[in-house]
Structures are given as structure tokens and as C-alpha cells.
Amino acid sequence: MRATAMKKSVLIILGLAGLVAGCQTMTPEQRRAADEQTCRSYGFKQKSDAFSNCLLQLDLDRRADRRAWQNRPDFYDMPMVIYQPVYRPVPVQAK
């Protein structure tokens, strides 16, 4: 019984740690390294014009994706329901 509870708690902790780790954004250095790896996987040699153009294109694509996401019609025009709840006292009936 105790081993089962411990397994559950370990799984919950690992799950939460995985969620937190998945929410981290890449640092600029990590993004640059990933972009360089992508361009190398395409066959471009480092310190060449083609490699530089590949890095530039990846950055421009990323910026275009961000702009496209922000310019979606529903990004700013999402309807919001804002109301203030009204509390009404319930009358107490005399017996």
C-alpha cells in the first residue's frame, strides 16, 4: 500500500517537473545553436554566404509567424463577458 502511494507521488512530481520544463522558452544562445544545426542539416557550410542566408531566412520566418499569429482576427477581437455579480438577500420567512 505504501509503495503504491509513493509511486503515485513520484509520478505526480515527475509530471509536474515535465510540465514546468516544457514551458521554458529558449535563450537566444539556444535558439542560435538550433538554427545553426538546422542550416548545417540542410547542407550549408558555416561561414559561407549561403549559411548566413539560411540563418537570416529562419529568423525572418519566425518573425513572420509571430506577426501572423498576432494579426489573427480573433487575437484582439475575442469577445469578453465582464459583469459584476448582483447579490440579493433571501427574505427569511417568520413562522
N, C-alpha and C positions, 0 to 999 in steps of 0.2 A: 504494500500500500504506500509506504513511504517512498519507495523508488519510483513509483508512478507519478507521485506529486512532484518529485524532484525533476523527473524527465519533462513534465509539463512546464515547470518554471524555467528550466533551461531552454526549452523550445520557445517559450514566450520571450525570454531575454534575447535569444539569437534572432528571433523575428523582428523585435524592436530595433536591435542593432542594425539589421539589414535595411530596415526602412529608413533609419537615420542616415546610414551611409549612402543610400540611394538618392537622398535629397541634396547631397552636396553638389555644388557646381564646380566646374573645372577652373583651376587657376589659369592665368594667361600662359604660364610656362607649360602646363599640361596640355592646353589647347594647341600651342605651337608645336609641341612634340607630336601630338596626334596628327596634326596637319602635315608635318614633315613626313611622318610614317605613311600617311595616305599618299602623298606625292611620290615617295620612294616606291610604294607598292604599284603605282601607275607606271613605273619605269623611268622616272625623271632622275637625273643625276644632280646631287647637291651642288650649289654654287654655279648653276647654269641659269640662263635666262628662262628656259622652259620650267625649271623648278620654281623660280621666283613667280612666274606667271601662274603656276599651279597654286601656290600659296595665296596669291592675290585673288584668284578665282574662288577658292574655298572661302576666303573672308568675305568677298562680295556676295557669294551665295548665302552665307549665314546672315548677313545684314539684310538681304532681300527677303529671306524667310521671316526674319523678325518684323520687318515692315509690313509684310503681307499679313502676318498674324495680328499685328496691331491695327491694321486697316480693315479688318473684317467688319461687316456691317453690325454684327452683334457685339463687338468688343466694347463700344461705348454706349450703344443704344439698348442695352439689356434693360427690360422693364424692371423696376424695383417697386415693391409694395412697402410703403412706410406708413405705419399707423400707430396711434397711441391707444393702447387698450383702455377701455372705459369700464370701471368697476362700479357695480351697482349693488348697494346693500340689500340683502334679502330681509324683508319685513318678518319680524317674529310675531307669530300669532299667539294671542293670550288664550288660556284655557279656562 
